[in-house]
Amino acid sequence: MAQEVASIAVVGAGPVGLAAAALLSDVGYAVSLVAPPAPPDERTSALMAGSVALLERLGVWQEIAPASAPLRTLRIVDATGRLIRAPEVTFDASEIGLAAFGHNIANAALVAALEKAVAARPIRRLAALVDDATPSDTDVSLRLASGEEVAARLVIAADGRKSKLREAAGIATDEWNYPQAALVVNVGHSAPHDDTSTEFHMRKGPFTLVPLPGNRSSLVWVDAPEESRRRLALDDTALAAEIEAQSSSILGAIAIDGRRQVFPLSGMSVSRFADARIMLAGEAAHVIPPIGAQGLNLGYRDVAALAGVLAPVVGDPGAPARLEAYDRARRADVVTRTAAVDALNRTLLAGFLPVDALRAAGLFAIDRIPALRHFAMRQGVGAAS
């Protein structure tokens, strides 16, 4: 018999799990947050306008905004060197009535602010990993590594791509790997970025510079795994020289600012977004390459949808009708964005003339047709579901 009972248990203490726990507590649920604190993360996240709106709703954005950099302009540059290349495309947030498409911020600052927000709410915190989960007709029983047991009428699985909760719910996945790895590092530079994020489309993947406060930017450089590992081993001077050359010196002289990391690229989709009193959020529900800043923003769209489906606090939060409503709420959005990011990434890898022509034509149309251009920008910022 489980010793503790909650209306909702959120499993996972990353940016998505913390936000979900805080928001569902605000909706009016008794929430337990089950997870030890997340390990330090030196990466940054480009939070689009919809995600910023969610953090404002939680009272978090006001605290962390000074540590972020606005993304007022987004630029895409075809640097593939292929016979057919797309035109350079530049988007300005003012075109759709926004001061900025979003803001770039260190994950450590984001998580710290969300931890503070959770601590300020009546959320029961159980700082232990889940060893086992057993769904039943009435609840989900969680056995923790600490020896405790918790039962909840609904569990939000925000426990990452290897989610134990997703497995307990019997939700199937489709997983795939790309012949790519991403080098992630922050850099300083002598020229201002002018609040502009630049994504160079290379033969093996995108090379993206995203503004940080001051003359600093975060870099995500996607390339063949052996090239990413080679750069990981370079000294700071040699790596900075390669980054400056690859960026055509648009930010002037480059200096490495912090630790670099390399991550293999993969993707994952799920057959359902909810089942057996378990709803999936964040990377438990979807994994996509770091293109177009959709990863964490897609997770925050999950969180917004959770609140929409679970409000008001009436009846059983884990009832089949609510599970089905959440699945419907997320399916089209996640499937469409996953397919779009996957397709764009594969067109870079294809090196096939008709595919290059199709990608170039698509970007040309987005650049020149106002209705299509504005639709693409609004979709990119990801208004809350």
C-alpha positions, 0 to 999 in steps of 0.5 A: 500500500502506497504511503503517500497520495497526490492528485498529480505527481510530476516526475522529473526536475528539468526545465519542463518538469519544474514548470509543469509542477508549478503550473499545475499547482497554480491551477489548484492541484495537490502536486508532488514533484518526484526527482532529485535536483537536475545536474548542472547544465552549461548549455543555453536555451532559446526561449521563443515568445510562447515559452516566455509567456508561460514563464511570465505566467509562473512569475519566473521570467521577471527574475531571469529576464536580465540574464537573457538576450533578446532575439530580434532578428533571425537569419538563415544563410545557405553555406552548403556550397552546392550548385543550387543554394537557397537565398539568405533569409532574414526575419525581424520580430517587428514584422509580426508585432513582437519586440523579439522572437524570444530570448536566449538564456543559460539553462542553469539560470532557468532551472534555478529560478524554476526551483525557487518557484517550486519551493514557493508553492505548496508542492511536496518534493521527493528528491529521489529517482523512480525505481518502478511505476505500476499503473492501475485503474485508480492510480499509479504507484511509484516506488522510489530509490529512497524506499518511499512509495507514492500513489497519484491519480495522474503522473506527468512523465517529464523524466527524459528520453529514457523515461521509465514512466513511458515504459510503464504506460506501455507507450511505444516509441520510434527512435532514429539516429542521425550521422551527426553530433552537435558541438555546444560552446559559448563564445565571446566576440569582438563585434556586436551580435545586434540581437541577431541569431544566425543559422548557417546551413552547412553540408553536414548540418547547421552552424548556429550562433545565438546571442547572449548578453554582451558580446557573447553568443552560444554556438551549436555546431552540427557536423559529422561525429568525427569532426565534432570529436576532433574539435572537442579535443582542440585547444581554445585558440585553435577552436576559436579560429575554426569558429571564426572562419566558419562564421565568416567573421561576422562577429569578429574575433572569437574567444572560447568562453566556458566548457565545450560539450558534444552530443550525438543527434537522434530523434524519437516519436511516441505512439501516444502522448498519454495512457494508463494515467500517465501523460508525457511531456518534454523529451519523454514525448519527443526528441528532435535535432537542435534546429530552429530552437524547437526542443525546449519550446515544444516541451513548454507547449506540452506544459501549456497543454497540460494546464489547458486539459486539466483545468478546472480541478473537477473529477479525476485528473487521470480519467480516460477522457482527459488522457485522450484530450491531452493526446489530441492536444499535442499530436498535430503540433508535435508530429508537424514540428518533428517532421519539419525539423527532420525534413530540413535536417535531412535535406542538408545531408542529402546532397541530391540536386532535386532536394537542394532545389526543393529546399531553396524554393521553399526558403525563397517562397518564405522570403518573398510571400508575405502571408507565408513568411508571417505564418512561418514566423508565428509558428516559429515563436510557438504561442502557448497551446 
